[in-house]
Amino acid sequence: MSGAADLDVAVVGGGFAGSLLARQLRRQLPGLRVGLFERSRRTSYKVGESTVEIAGHYLVRRQRLAGYLYEHHLPKNGIRYFFDGAGRDFELTEMSEIGTVNLPFHPTFQIDRARMESDLLAMNLAEGVDVRLGADVVDIELGSGGALHHLALEGGGGRERVSARWLVDATGRPGLLARALGLREPEPEHHTGAVWGRFEGVADVDQLGDDAFRARVRHSARGISTIHFLYPGYWVWFIRLRGGLTSVGLSGAPAKQRAIRTRDGFRDFLMQHRAMRALLADAKAVDHGSYGRVAYATRRFFHADRWALVGEAATAADPLYSPGSDFIALENDYVADLVARDAGGEPARALAERVELYDRFMRFRHEATIRLYRGLYGTIGSFELMRLKWDFDIGSYHNLWVSPYMSDLYTDEAFLRRQLRQQRVVLGAMENFARLFRRVEAKLTDEGAYHRRNRGAFSHGLEHIDFLPSVGLPRTRRQTLEQAADTFNQVRRQAFALLGRPAEDAGWSLRAFVTRPLA
């Protein structure tokens, strides 16, 4: 790279997103001058411990952290859902359940964020990154038209001025650039809060119940699953971490209430549920945090003036399917690719076109993700209905998002342009299914049948998602579209059955799921 910059890339924020990006940049371009500026001098506990398949692939393949993750964190035994009765009075062992019967095909992890962020900072120092802890960025002058960016830093040594060719905001929710440039967009509909804490002494799920209860998951370790207790309008997570702590959190409308967002109010709310009361009987709270509102968007992720936002500095959606670390993987890959193209001398016009392509795709990706949740929290507390949503959401995730990522298509221009041309179809189908799920919810509620299968039922979750071994292997576009049609038609037939309406035997085309009403 040319110019008199002090750094090629300045990353502001030394948390998960920023530290992973700095490491990725140095490993991909060893001669790159990368600075990492973090205002805190020590890492702190953060939520977002559960990873899913895109993030797992990113950490194992891009970052080559498999050995580190298995040694210092926990492998994740998939997502596990439990469904309670209307009175929130079922024992855990009698609840209906959706969950794995073996460790998943593709590795994912449950991460102690404070431990990993501290370790990543040490790794970055070893990789030659200029890591500055206690460095507070108090002023930014963004360059335009090829000019450098300038940062004013304050720390133990007084004020310092640093210039950089690229500037990446990884400051999380405070959003350094989002605030300075007015990029933050509030989520218009999905207004949920979250409250959480870590506990020591939480009961071991794998010690509960009789042999039949354990045998129904083939004696697989439920305790290292990301466990969810699902209710109409909210859900609670239990995530075991290595070292004896368990992250426990609440997401949904109740977590918007100030009383519940306090440490005592949170525990009191959990204790209103019989199963959680048993798990937390001897548990002690270690720390506590909350958000009054979780979700938001951004007007831009990347800009041709060589700045970018990653992680929660850009967007946040909803923790139900743990998409946050997936977004970090995608954003970091795109920033690394753009920096590499720039370093390789790609003309400014071509680079600007690539920036615009990646930015449009990420905004589409955020919109597609948030539509999994908007107006649908009322559906999640019914085993029958969530079983349908599971097939639609998890099946589509692996087929339409995970497989292309593992096949390195996310930086392929033709693939991305095709995805953007299909944006209206994808979002339209998602909205059509959302209306169908709400219609089923209304019928089950009106008939007093919402909780009717919440006791004693079990699904391993892959009855209709049998293509996982092929995810990440070469697949044609036709195979992907055929799988999407199979998933959509399977969910449509099951939903119609719950509505008491026969579904014709002939399957619908993909376009029909946009043009024909489902509800």
Secondary structure, DSSP 8 states (H G I E B T S, - for coil): --S--SEEEEEE--SHHHHHHHHHHHHHSTT--EEEEES-SS----S--B--HHHHHIIIIIS--HHHHHHHSEE---EEEEE--TTS---GGGBEEEE-SS--SS--EE--HHHHHHHHHHHHHHHT-EEEET-EEEEEE---TT--EEEEEEETTEEEEEEEEEEEE---TT-HHHHHHT-EEE-SS---EEEEEEEES---GGGSS-HHHHHTTTT--GGGSEEEEEETTEEEEEEE-TTSEEEEEEEEGGGGSTTTTSHHHHHHHHTTSHHHHHHTTT-EE---EEES---EEES-SEETTTEEE-GGGT-B--STT--HHHHHHHHHHHHHHHHHHHHTT--HHHHHHHHHHHHHHHHHHHHHHHTTTTTTGGGTT-HHHHHHHHHHHHHHIIIIIIHHHHTT-TT-HHHHHHHHHTHHHHHHHHHHHHHHHHHHHHHHHHTT-TTTT-BS-EE-S-SS-TTGGGTTS---HHHHHHHHHHHHHHHHHHHHHHTT----SS---TTHHHHS---
